[in-house]
Amino acid sequence: MTQHSRDVSRRRLIFGGAAVGAGALLAGCTSNETQPTEAQTKAAAPGGNNEPGKRVVIGFSAPAADHGWIAAITNNAKAQAGAYSDVEFKSVEAGADAAAQRAALSTLISQKPDVIVLLPHDGKELNAFGLEAMKAGIPVVNLDRAFPDARAYRLQIKGDNHGMGVAAATYMIEQFRAKGVSNPVIGEIAGMDELELTQERSKGFVDTLTANGFKVANRRAARFTADSGQQEAAQLLQALPKIDAIWNHDDDQGIGVLAAISQSGRKEFFMVGGAGSKKAMQDIQADNTVLKATVTYSPSMASSAISLARLIGQDKGMSDLVELQVPKEIILASETITKENAGDYLKLGF
């Protein structure tokens, strides 16, 4: 969803039930750094598919970097493209909404790049663009926010949103059982509810809790920002005089969530984060806040997208696979970071 072999073994790209080593795929959501860390790009080592070949022009578009995770998407894509001497990276502005992004991408189509990689404002609204580009003979690699129509993309890479919810709930359940808590009060601070990815995260969370006899007592939807996280967390804290655990979907908005919790002075519960930012890992490792774990959702998918777009543009497959073409779907696994393993994963943050 990249570095030394020790870290390579920790990550996997999952598709069609098969696991293929793909380098470090862990990242996060809160750093102000402008350059990605080594863990989020993969050097074009000599040999095999990395040998210079047919020149490939890759068009790219992602929303403005007003969010740490999205900033990492763009940084990783640029850095990965720069690792190849046979790739030309052509970025276009995504504008303020889906309509503006589609207009910019339609202009890009007229320039006839070999492949287009994009993270859409909204997958459903940009589905028509995907169909347009594919019809024009330009393969589309879609990131994160899924196109509903499989004809709209050549390759779709996304994190395991449902798996994030499952992982967060599983960690909570383990903690409840270890502490003998039989009827926990659970809060949830989601991201943008209009996005399918948020709905998938919540479904994985609720379904896993329900299967174990637990439920969410109060759920708030934020906007993947620190300000909205702080606002929604304050309201959740007011609504629940006693809490055992909170799952916050996103570590960017988690900065605001932790600020609200700090202001409240409450410490009777623990929190699980989402995405795996460097700041979240540092807090977990220091063990000085209610944040005790985070579940990963990697912006390094953009690095992988560029590498795979290059292969698609050169009519190549993945060298580790028997198949002659790059797969159609890739889903990155969501992993759980705790105090015990945060030190191992910290280098993979951004």
C-alpha atoms as a printed R data frame, in Angstrom:
    type eleno elety resid chain resno       x       y       z
1   ATOM     1    CA   MET     A     1   0.000   0.000   0.000
2   ATOM     2    CA   THR     A     2  10.684   0.667  -0.289
3   ATOM     3    CA   GLN     A     3  13.518   0.191   1.928
4   ATOM     4    CA   HIS     A     4  15.703  -2.424   3.588
5   ATOM     5    CA   SER     A     5  14.714  -6.072   3.436
6   ATOM     6    CA   ARG     A     6  13.838  -6.154   7.118
7   ATOM     7    CA   ASP     A     7  11.138  -3.564   6.550
8   ATOM     8    CA   VAL     A     8  10.039  -5.046   3.236
9   ATOM     9    CA   SER     A     9   8.929  -8.161   5.063
10  ATOM    10    CA   ARG     A    10   6.565  -6.096   7.195
11  ATOM    11    CA   ARG     A    11   4.334  -4.857   4.411
12  ATOM    12    CA   ARG     A    12   2.274  -6.563   1.747
13  ATOM    13    CA   LEU     A    13   0.161  -5.564  -1.238
14  ATOM    14    CA   ILE     A    14  -2.960  -7.701  -1.177
15  ATOM    15    CA   PHE     A    15  -5.013  -8.521  -4.251
16  ATOM    16    CA   GLY     A    16  -7.215 -11.466  -5.170
17  ATOM    17    CA   GLY     A    17  -6.256 -13.162  -1.927
18  ATOM    18    CA   ALA     A    18  -2.565 -13.351  -2.916
19  ATOM    19    CA   ALA     A    19   0.138 -11.444  -1.041
20  ATOM    20    CA   VAL     A    20   3.041  -9.885  -2.896
21  ATOM    21    CA   GLY     A    21   5.945  -8.101  -1.179
22  ATOM    22    CA   ALA     A    22   5.828  -4.444  -2.041
23  ATOM    23    CA   GLY     A    23   8.062  -2.604   0.363
24  ATOM    24    CA   ALA     A    24   7.208  -0.379   3.262
25  ATOM    25    CA   LEU     A    25   3.629   0.782   3.054
26  ATOM    26    CA   LEU     A    26   3.164   2.461   6.356
27  ATOM    27    CA   ALA     A    27   2.827   6.217   6.679
28  ATOM    28    CA   GLY     A    28   0.776   8.802   8.503
29  ATOM    29    CA   CYS     A    29  -1.076  12.053   8.589
30  ATOM    30    CA   THR     A    30   0.398  14.851  10.627
31  ATOM    31    CA   SER     A    31   3.919  15.856   9.662
32  ATOM    32    CA   ASN     A    32   4.732  19.308   8.287
33  ATOM    33    CA   GLU     A    33   7.703  17.956   6.376
34  ATOM    34    CA   THR     A    34   7.649  18.780   2.662
35  ATOM    35    CA   GLN     A    35   9.670  15.757   1.560
36  ATOM    36    CA   PRO     A    36   8.666  12.120   2.061
37  ATOM    37    CA   THR     A    37  10.870   9.871   4.120
38  ATOM    38    CA   GLU     A    38  12.926   7.093   2.562
39  ATOM    39    CA   ALA     A    39  10.258   4.604   3.594
40  ATOM    40    CA   GLN     A    40   7.659   6.069   1.286
41  ATOM    41    CA   THR     A    41   9.562   5.763  -1.971
42  ATOM    42    CA   LYS     A    42  11.435   2.885  -3.530
43  ATOM    43    CA   ALA     A    43  14.772   3.421  -5.216
44  ATOM    44    CA   ALA     A    44  14.949   2.267  -8.810
45  ATOM    45    CA   ALA     A    45  17.639  -0.346  -8.238
46  ATOM    46    CA   PRO     A    46  19.369  -1.645 -11.380
47  ATOM    47    CA   GLY     A    47  18.077  -4.758 -13.055
48  ATOM    48    CA   GLY     A    48  14.740  -6.200 -14.142
49  ATOM    49    CA   ASN     A    49  11.809  -3.844 -14.548
50  ATOM    50    CA   ASN     A    50  13.828  -0.934 -13.186
51  ATOM    51    CA   GLU     A    51  16.130  -0.868 -16.197
52  ATOM    52    CA   PRO     A    52  15.396   2.259 -18.282
53  ATOM    53    CA   GLY     A    53  12.928   1.535 -21.034
54  ATOM    54    CA   LYS     A    54  10.222   3.214 -23.049
55  ATOM    55    CA   ARG     A    55   9.646   6.824 -21.970
56  ATOM    56    CA   VAL     A    56   6.383   7.171 -20.046
57  ATOM    57    CA   VAL     A    57   4.516  10.429 -19.446
58  ATOM    58    CA   ILE     A    58   2.452  10.141 -16.268
59  ATOM    59    CA   GLY     A    59  -0.236  12.729 -15.605
60  ATOM    60    CA   PHE     A    60  -1.046  13.264 -11.931
61  ATOM    61    CA   SER     A    61  -3.725  14.998  -9.909
62  ATOM    62    CA   ALA     A    62  -4.575  15.139  -6.204
63  ATOM    63    CA   PRO     A    63  -6.440  17.645  -4.016
64  ATOM    64    CA   ALA     A    64  -4.483  20.536  -2.541
65  ATOM    65    CA   ALA     A    65  -2.218  19.555   0.334
66  ATOM    66    CA   ASP     A    66  -4.272  21.070   3.165
67  ATOM    67    CA   HIS     A    67  -4.116  17.701   4.921
68  ATOM    68    CA   GLY     A    68  -0.934  15.880   5.938
69  ATOM    69    CA   TRP     A    69  -1.977  12.576   4.387
70  ATOM    70    CA   ILE     A    70  -2.806  14.153   1.025
71  ATOM    71    CA   ALA     A    71   0.431  16.170   1.124
72  ATOM    72    CA   ALA     A    72   2.258  12.860   1.466
73  ATOM    73    CA   ILE     A    73   0.353  11.451  -1.517
74  ATOM    74    CA   THR     A    74   1.666  14.223  -3.777
75  ATOM    75    CA   ASN     A    75   5.184  14.226  -2.287
76  ATOM    76    CA   ASN     A    76   5.485  10.473  -2.667
77  ATOM    77    CA   ALA     A    77   4.253  10.500  -6.259
78  ATOM    78    CA   LYS     A    78   6.750  13.202  -7.258
79  ATOM    79    CA   ALA     A    79   9.629  11.514  -5.480
80  ATOM    80    CA   GLN     A    80   8.886   8.105  -6.984
81  ATOM    81    CA   ALA     A    81   8.607   9.549 -10.503
82  ATOM    82    CA   GLY     A    82  11.990  11.194  -9.951
83  ATOM    83    CA   ALA     A    83  13.536   7.795  -9.261
84  ATOM    84    CA   TYR     A    84  13.054   6.789 -12.918
85  ATOM    85    CA   SER     A    85  14.997   8.325 -15.790
86  ATOM    86    CA   ASP     A    86  12.305   7.198 -18.251
87  ATOM    87    CA   VAL     A    87   9.341   8.867 -16.485
88  ATOM    88    CA   GLU     A    88   8.051  12.381 -17.135
89  ATOM    89    CA   PHE     A    89   5.775  13.581 -14.320
90  ATOM    90    CA   LYS     A    90   3.078  16.025 -15.372
91  ATOM    91    CA   SER     A    91   0.977  17.334 -12.475
92  ATOM    92    CA   VAL     A    92  -2.286  19.262 -12.884
93  ATOM    93    CA   GLU     A    93  -4.164  21.192 -10.219
94  ATOM    94    CA   ALA     A    94  -7.170  19.425  -8.742
95  ATOM    95    CA   GLY     A    95  -9.024  22.643  -7.899
96  ATOM    96    CA   ALA     A    96 -11.436  23.078  -5.028
97  ATOM    97    CA   ASP     A    97 -13.920  20.336  -5.856
98  ATOM    98    CA   ALA     A    98 -14.672  17.374  -8.085
99  ATOM    99    CA   ALA     A    99 -15.972  19.519 -10.952
100 ATOM   100    CA   ALA     A   100 -12.783  21.592 -11.058
101 ATOM   101    CA   GLN     A   101 -10.630  18.485 -10.902
102 ATOM   102    CA   ARG     A   102 -12.535  16.852 -13.741
103 ATOM   103    CA   ALA     A   103 -12.112  19.971 -15.895
104 ATOM   104    CA   ALA     A   104  -8.345  19.986 -15.282
105 ATOM   105    CA   LEU     A   105  -8.112  16.270 -16.000
106 ATOM   106    CA   SER     A   106 -10.101  16.610 -19.210
107 ATOM   107    CA   THR     A   107  -7.522  19.151 -20.367
108 ATOM   108    CA   LEU     A   108  -4.818  16.662 -19.440
109 ATOM   109    CA   ILE     A   109  -6.458  14.042 -21.661
110 ATOM   110    CA   SER     A   110  -5.968  16.345 -24.648
111 ATOM   111    CA   GLN     A   111  -2.218  16.307 -23.925
112 ATOM   112    CA   LYS     A   112  -2.263  12.499 -24.317
113 ATOM   113    CA   PRO     A   113  -0.120  11.271 -21.416
114 ATOM   114    CA   ASP     A   114   0.652   7.572 -21.404
115 ATOM   115    CA   VAL     A   115  -1.009   6.989 -18.013
116 ATOM   116    CA   ILE     A   116  -2.962   9.120 -15.529
117 ATOM   117    CA   VAL     A   117  -2.625   8.670 -11.757
118 ATOM   118    CA   LEU     A   118  -5.097  10.500  -9.563
119 ATOM   119    CA   LEU     A   119  -6.536  10.780  -6.112
120 ATOM   120    CA   PRO     A   120 -10.037  12.131  -6.757
121 ATOM   121    CA   HIS     A   121 -11.919  14.609  -4.618
122 ATOM   122    CA   ASP     A   122 -14.740  12.081  -4.796
123 ATOM   123    CA   GLY     A   123 -14.536   8.723  -6.560
124 ATOM   124    CA   LYS     A   124 -18.192   8.597  -7.542
125 ATOM   125    CA   GLU     A   125 -18.157  12.089  -9.036
126 ATOM   126    CA   LEU     A   126 -14.908  11.488 -10.952
127 ATOM   127    CA   ASN     A   127 -16.026   8.106 -12.289
128 ATOM   128    CA   ALA     A   128 -17.148   9.761 -15.537
129 ATOM   129    CA   PHE     A   129 -13.643  11.149 -16.048
130 ATOM   130    CA   GLY     A   130 -12.169   7.690 -15.615
131 ATOM   131    CA   LEU     A   131 -14.494   6.353 -18.287
132 ATOM   132    CA   GLU     A   132 -13.571   9.260 -20.580
133 ATOM   133    CA   ALA     A   133  -9.837   8.694 -20.195
134 ATOM   134    CA   MET     A   134 -10.051   4.935 -20.599
135 ATOM   135    CA   LYS     A   135 -12.185   5.377 -23.726
136 ATOM   136    CA   ALA     A   136  -9.479   7.703 -25.078
137 ATOM   137    CA   GLY     A   137  -6.949   4.899 -24.613
138 ATOM   138    CA   ILE     A   138  -5.251   6.397 -21.540
139 ATOM   139    CA   PRO     A   139  -4.967   3.928 -18.642
140 ATOM   140    CA   VAL     A   140  -6.111   5.363 -15.311
141 ATOM   141    CA   VAL     A   141  -4.589   4.474 -11.947
142 ATOM   142    CA   ASN     A   142  -7.023   5.558  -9.245
143 ATOM   143    CA   LEU     A   143  -5.985   6.094  -5.621
144 ATOM   144    CA   ASP     A   144  -7.858   5.810  -2.340
145 ATOM   145    CA   ARG     A   145 -11.356   7.023  -3.294
146 ATOM   146    CA   ALA     A   146 -12.806   4.249  -5.366
147 ATOM   147    CA   PHE     A   147 -14.476   4.536  -8.761
148 ATOM   148    CA   PRO     A   148 -17.700   2.507  -8.665
149 ATOM   149    CA   ASP     A   149 -17.329   1.390 -12.298
150 ATOM   150    CA   ALA     A   150 -14.477  -1.038 -12.983
151 ATOM   151    CA   ARG     A   151 -14.354   0.225 -16.586
152 ATOM   152    CA   ALA     A   152 -13.209   3.633 -15.284
153 ATOM   153    CA   TYR     A   153  -9.755   2.453 -14.254
154 ATOM   154    CA   ARG     A   154  -6.946   0.174 -15.328
155 ATOM   155    CA   LEU     A   155  -5.693  -0.144 -11.747
156 ATOM   156    CA   GLN     A   156  -7.217   0.896  -8.446
157 ATOM   157    CA   ILE     A   157  -5.085   1.102  -5.292
158 ATOM   158    CA   LYS     A   158  -6.589   1.847  -1.922
159 ATOM   159    CA   GLY     A   159  -6.149   1.151   1.745
160 ATOM   160    CA   ASP     A   160  -8.238  -1.420   3.549
161 ATOM   161    CA   ASN     A   161 -10.837   0.911   5.017
162 ATOM   162    CA   HIS     A   162 -13.045  -1.893   6.299
163 ATOM   163    CA   GLY     A   163  -9.909  -3.525   7.697
164 ATOM   164    CA   MET     A   164  -9.030  -0.332   9.581
165 ATOM   165    CA   GLY     A   165 -12.311  -0.560  11.444
166 ATOM   166    CA   VAL     A   166 -11.797  -4.256  12.100
167 ATOM   167    CA   ALA     A   167  -8.265  -3.633  13.410
168 ATOM   168    CA   ALA     A   168  -9.347  -0.766  15.674
169 ATOM   169    CA   ALA     A   169 -12.233  -2.778  17.128
170 ATOM   170    CA   THR     A   170 -10.069  -5.878  17.557
171 ATOM   171    CA   TYR     A   171  -7.501  -3.930  19.570
172 ATOM   172    CA   MET     A   172 -10.244  -2.459  21.748
173 ATOM   173    CA   ILE     A   173 -11.839  -5.850  22.368
174 ATOM   174    CA   GLU     A   174  -8.491  -7.288  23.431
175 ATOM   175    CA   GLN     A   175  -8.042  -4.428  25.906
176 ATOM   176    CA   PHE     A   176 -11.566  -4.790  27.312
177 ATOM   177    CA   ARG     A   177 -11.085  -8.492  27.868
178 ATOM   178    CA   ALA     A   178  -7.678  -8.012  29.465
179 ATOM   179    CA   LYS     A   179  -9.157  -5.451  31.877
180 ATOM   180    CA   GLY     A   180 -12.362  -7.382  32.531
181 ATOM   181    CA   VAL     A   181 -14.605  -4.662  31.065
182 ATOM   182    CA   SER     A   182 -17.873  -6.333  30.051
183 ATOM   183    CA   ASN     A   183 -20.029  -3.345  29.098
184 ATOM   184    CA   PRO     A   184 -17.712  -0.654  27.717
185 ATOM   185    CA   VAL     A   185 -18.791   2.825  26.667
186 ATOM   186    CA   ILE     A   186 -17.301   3.338  23.205
187 ATOM   187    CA   GLY     A   187 -17.042   6.575  21.221
188 ATOM   188    CA   GLU     A   188 -16.264   6.964  17.525
189 ATOM   189    CA   ILE     A   189 -14.986  10.066  15.736
190 ATOM   190    CA   ALA     A   190 -15.241   9.391  12.021
191 ATOM   191    CA   GLY     A   191 -14.003  11.362   9.047
192 ATOM   192    CA   MET     A   192 -16.119  12.772   6.213
193 ATOM   193    CA   ASP     A   193 -19.351  10.805   6.227
194 ATOM   194    CA   GLU     A   194 -20.138  11.460   2.569
195 ATOM   195    CA   LEU     A   195 -17.075   9.458   1.534
196 ATOM   196    CA   GLU     A   196 -17.453   5.732   0.988
197 ATOM   197    CA   LEU     A   197 -14.129   5.120   2.716
198 ATOM   198    CA   THR     A   198 -15.504   6.583   5.964
199 ATOM   199    CA   GLN     A   199 -18.600   4.424   5.693
200 ATOM   200    CA   GLU     A   200 -16.427   1.338   5.156
201 ATOM   201    CA   ARG     A   201 -14.277   2.163   8.192
202 ATOM   202    CA   SER     A   202 -17.321   2.550  10.414
203 ATOM   203    CA   LYS     A   203 -18.883  -0.648   9.121
204 ATOM   204    CA   GLY     A   204 -15.758  -2.673   9.877
205 ATOM   205    CA   PHE     A   205 -15.632  -1.139  13.340
206 ATOM   206    CA   VAL     A   206 -19.289  -1.619  14.226
207 ATOM   207    CA   ASP     A   207 -19.579  -5.097  12.727
208 ATOM   208    CA   THR     A   208 -16.572  -6.332  14.700
209 ATOM   209    CA   LEU     A   209 -17.828  -4.810  17.940
210 ATOM   210    CA   THR     A   210 -21.329  -6.213  17.392
211 ATOM   211    CA   ALA     A   211 -19.991  -9.703  16.764
212 ATOM   212    CA   ASN     A   212 -18.398  -9.530  20.207
213 ATOM   213    CA   GLY     A   213 -21.420  -8.114  22.022
214 ATOM   214    CA   PHE     A   214 -20.320  -4.463  22.102
215 ATOM   215    CA   LYS     A   215 -21.729  -1.272  20.543
216 ATOM   216    CA   VAL     A   216 -20.848   2.370  19.875
217 ATOM   217    CA   ALA     A   217 -22.445   4.698  22.418
218 ATOM   218    CA   ASN     A   218 -21.837   7.951  20.525
219 ATOM   219    CA   ARG     A   219 -20.512   8.664  17.035
220 ATOM   220    CA   ARG     A   220 -19.412  11.988  15.607
221 ATOM   221    CA   ALA     A   221 -18.265  12.782  12.044
222 ATOM   222    CA   ALA     A   222 -15.378  15.244  11.608
223 ATOM   223    CA   ARG     A   223 -13.692  16.494   8.404
224 ATOM   224    CA   PHE     A   224 -10.170  14.990   8.534
225 ATOM   225    CA   THR     A   225  -8.854  18.246  10.032
226 ATOM   226    CA   ALA     A   226  -7.529  19.120  13.478
227 ATOM   227    CA   ASP     A   227 -10.131  21.863  13.974
228 ATOM   228    CA   SER     A   228 -13.051  19.594  13.172
229 ATOM   229    CA   GLY     A   229 -11.562  16.831  15.286
230 ATOM   230    CA   GLN     A   230 -11.344  19.138  18.265
231 ATOM   231    CA   GLN     A   231 -14.907  20.352  17.795
232 ATOM   232    CA   GLU     A   232 -16.435  16.896  17.436
233 ATOM   233    CA   ALA     A   233 -14.374  15.418  20.265
234 ATOM   234    CA   ALA     A   234 -15.521  18.182  22.615
235 ATOM   235    CA   GLN     A   235 -19.142  17.371  21.797
236 ATOM   236    CA   LEU     A   236 -18.587  13.641  22.225
237 ATOM   237    CA   LEU     A   237 -16.963  14.198  25.613
238 ATOM   238    CA   GLN     A   238 -19.910  16.316  26.708
239 ATOM   239    CA   ALA     A   239 -22.358  13.649  25.561
240 ATOM   240    CA   LEU     A   240 -20.607  10.813  27.422
241 ATOM   241    CA   PRO     A   241 -19.793  11.457  31.098
242 ATOM   242    CA   LYS     A   242 -17.968   8.124  31.197
243 ATOM   243    CA   ILE     A   243 -15.985   6.569  28.329
244 ATOM   244    CA   ASP     A   244 -13.895   3.408  28.078
245 ATOM   245    CA   ALA     A   245 -12.485   3.835  24.560
246 ATOM   246    CA   ILE     A   246 -12.588   6.105  21.491
247 ATOM   247    CA   TRP     A   247 -11.693   5.317  17.913
248 ATOM   248    CA   ASN     A   248 -10.651   8.356  15.904
249 ATOM   249    CA   HIS     A   249 -10.494   7.525  12.184
250 ATOM   250    CA   ASP     A   250  -7.684   9.893  11.235
251 ATOM   251    CA   ASP     A   251  -4.460  11.000  12.918
252 ATOM   252    CA   ASP     A   252  -4.601  14.482  11.366
253 ATOM   253    CA   GLN     A   253  -7.903  15.249  13.020
254 ATOM   254    CA   GLY     A   254  -6.528  13.331  15.999
255 ATOM   255    CA   ILE     A   255  -4.358  16.334  16.868
256 ATOM   256    CA   GLY     A   256  -7.567  18.244  17.541
257 ATOM   257    CA   VAL     A   257  -9.162  15.282  19.267
258 ATOM   258    CA   LEU     A   258  -6.240  15.023  21.686
259 ATOM   259    CA   ALA     A   259  -6.374  18.785  22.258
260 ATOM   260    CA   ALA     A   260 -10.036  18.550  23.264
261 ATOM   261    CA   ILE     A   261  -9.293  15.610  25.538
262 ATOM   262    CA   SER     A   262  -6.404  17.481  27.148
263 ATOM   263    CA   GLN     A   263  -8.621  20.512  27.733
264 ATOM   264    CA   SER     A   264 -11.254  18.305  29.349
265 ATOM   265    CA   GLY     A   265  -8.731  16.812  31.760
266 ATOM   266    CA   ARG     A   266 -10.266  13.375  31.297
267 ATOM   267    CA   LYS     A   267  -8.075  10.271  31.312
268 ATOM   268    CA   GLU     A   268 -10.410   7.405  32.131
269 ATOM   269    CA   PHE     A   269 -10.339   5.955  28.604
270 ATOM   270    CA   PHE     A   270  -7.880   4.988  25.878
271 ATOM   271    CA   MET     A   271  -7.943   6.030  22.210
272 ATOM   272    CA   VAL     A   272  -7.069   4.304  18.951
273 ATOM   273    CA   GLY     A   273  -6.042   6.440  16.000
274 ATOM   274    CA   GLY     A   274  -6.115   5.938  12.252
275 ATOM   275    CA   ALA     A   275  -3.534   6.095   9.412
276 ATOM   276    CA   GLY     A   276  -0.299   5.856  11.392
277 ATOM   277    CA   SER     A   277   1.274   9.314  11.386
278 ATOM   278    CA   LYS     A   278   4.756   9.917  12.755
279 ATOM   279    CA   LYS     A   279   3.293  12.206  15.451
280 ATOM   280    CA   ALA     A   280   0.800   9.528  16.482
281 ATOM   281    CA   MET     A   281   3.573   6.925  16.655
282 ATOM   282    CA   GLN     A   282   5.692   9.231  18.786
283 ATOM   283    CA   ASP     A   283   2.788   9.812  21.174
284 ATOM   284    CA   ILE     A   284   2.119   6.086  21.391
285 ATOM   285    CA   GLN     A   285   5.795   5.354  22.022
286 ATOM   286    CA   ALA     A   286   6.056   8.066  24.700
287 ATOM   287    CA   ASP     A   287   2.869   6.740  26.320
288 ATOM   288    CA   ASN     A   288   1.980  10.168  27.710
289 ATOM   289    CA   THR     A   289  -1.518  10.610  26.226
290 ATOM   290    CA   VAL     A   290  -4.690   8.526  25.999
291 ATOM   291    CA   LEU     A   291  -3.609   7.472  22.488
292 ATOM   292    CA   LYS     A   292  -2.425   3.872  22.859
293 ATOM   293    CA   ALA     A   293  -2.599   2.538  19.287
294 ATOM   294    CA   THR     A   294  -3.204   3.513  15.675
295 ATOM   295    CA   VAL     A   295  -4.218   1.445  12.646
296 ATOM   296    CA   THR     A   296  -2.462   2.101   9.364
297 ATOM   297    CA   TYR     A   297  -3.618   3.543   6.051
298 ATOM   298    CA   SER     A   298  -0.667   4.340   3.857
299 ATOM   299    CA   PRO     A   299  -0.049   7.342   1.562
300 ATOM   300    CA   SER     A   300   2.888   5.386   0.167
301 ATOM   301    CA   MET     A   301   0.239   3.938  -2.153
302 ATOM   302    CA   ALA     A   302   1.084   6.944  -4.359
303 ATOM   303    CA   SER     A   303   4.681   5.758  -4.703
304 ATOM   304    CA   SER     A   304   3.473   2.311  -5.699
305 ATOM   305    CA   ALA     A   305   0.966   3.864  -8.101
306 ATOM   306    CA   ILE     A   306   3.710   5.687 -10.006
307 ATOM   307    CA   SER     A   307   5.870   2.558 -10.234
308 ATOM   308    CA   LEU     A   308   2.949   0.511 -11.487
309 ATOM   309    CA   ALA     A   309   1.762   3.241 -13.869
310 ATOM   310    CA   ARG     A   310   5.247   3.145 -15.403
311 ATOM   311    CA   LEU     A   311   4.967  -0.613 -15.905
312 ATOM   312    CA   ILE     A   312   1.514  -0.225 -17.440
313 ATOM   313    CA   GLY     A   313   2.858   2.460 -19.797
314 ATOM   314    CA   GLN     A   314   5.686   0.127 -20.806
315 ATOM   315    CA   ASP     A   315   3.377  -2.885 -21.245
316 ATOM   316    CA   LYS     A   316   5.113  -4.781 -18.451
317 ATOM   317    CA   GLY     A   317   3.887  -6.835 -15.529
318 ATOM   318    CA   MET     A   318   5.146  -7.062 -11.955
319 ATOM   319    CA   SER     A   319   8.373  -9.028 -11.930
320 ATOM   320    CA   ASP     A   320   7.390 -11.036  -8.844
321 ATOM   321    CA   LEU     A   321   4.223 -12.316 -10.519
322 ATOM   322    CA   VAL     A   322   3.685 -14.982 -13.148
323 ATOM   323    CA   GLU     A   323   0.976 -12.859 -14.786
324 ATOM   324    CA   LEU     A   324   2.082 -10.672 -17.687
325 ATOM   325    CA   GLN     A   325   0.127  -7.595 -16.598
326 ATOM   326    CA   VAL     A   326  -0.178  -5.409 -13.512
327 ATOM   327    CA   PRO     A   327  -3.216  -6.487 -11.414
328 ATOM   328    CA   LYS     A   328  -6.532  -4.663 -11.616
329 ATOM   329    CA   GLU     A   329  -7.028  -4.077  -7.863
330 ATOM   330    CA   ILE     A   330  -4.576  -3.642  -4.979
331 ATOM   331    CA   ILE     A   331  -5.630  -3.228  -1.351
332 ATOM   332    CA   LEU     A   332  -3.092  -2.348   1.325
333 ATOM   333    CA   ALA     A   333  -3.420  -4.188   4.632
334 ATOM   334    CA   SER     A   334  -4.136  -2.197   7.807
335 ATOM   335    CA   GLU     A   335  -1.765  -2.937  10.679
336 ATOM   336    CA   THR     A   336  -1.937  -2.034  14.362
337 ATOM   337    CA   ILE     A   337   0.829   0.053  15.952
338 ATOM   338    CA   THR     A   338   1.200  -0.025  19.736
339 ATOM   339    CA   LYS     A   339   3.855   0.980  22.248
340 ATOM   340    CA   GLU     A   340   5.452  -2.432  21.794
341 ATOM   341    CA   ASN     A   341   6.133  -2.029  18.067
342 ATOM   342    CA   ALA     A   342   6.052   1.759  17.529
343 ATOM   343    CA   GLY     A   343   9.843   1.909  17.539
344 ATOM   344    CA   ASP     A   344   9.985  -0.466  14.585
345 ATOM   345    CA   TYR     A   345   7.426   1.490  12.590
346 ATOM   346    CA   LEU     A   346   8.487   5.055  13.442
347 ATOM   347    CA   LYS     A   347  10.954   5.241  10.564
348 ATOM   348    CA   LEU     A   348   8.078   4.540   8.192
349 ATOM   349    CA   GLY     A   349   6.119   7.629   9.229
350 ATOM   350    CA   PHE     A   350   6.332  11.030   7.588
